Amino acid sequence: MIRRPPRSTLFPYTTLFRSLGTIYTFGNMSIYLASYLRSNGNAVTTADITWVYAAMLACQGLLMSVGGLLEQRFGPRFTAMLGSAFMSGGVTLTYFSIKKSFLLVVLTYGVMYGIGISFAYISLISAGMKWFPHNRGVVNGVIVGGFGLGAFIFNQVQTAFLNPENYLPDKSGWVCKMFLKM
């Protein structure tokens, strides 16, 4: 018998899922990512940036079963923490890799972030279904609702942080004025 936690445990789950939902803000960030890489001497286009997102989604989909196996073996807490460490590590390493090369950005932000989402996502969904077996649909709806809410919230935060003056990109996709101020 699995010990059933109180319903209040859903709030931390939706909080973690809000951070997982930042995967859907990549389209908002991609133009700034391309401009920044170009300003550092990398010859990338906005079309090239889609490889980062493709790596994210590929790792998320392909490694979700590995996350499920980890969750069965080590439990949801460990697997969610491992996923969070991969996500946070990917974002942190991207701070350094973006100054070096586009391929490193694909590895740090694309691959590591995707691995983190796959591990954290499946562990939280699985735990929610185990802890509330008679309300699986409602519980998963609440948890995954945090995923979508994260995209809504962090899209605004990201825009305010990356482009506070609301500069528009020129025809070639450069957000030049913004990087001249940095």
Salt bridges, closest charged atoms under 4 A:
GLU71 OE2 - LYS130 NZ 3.14
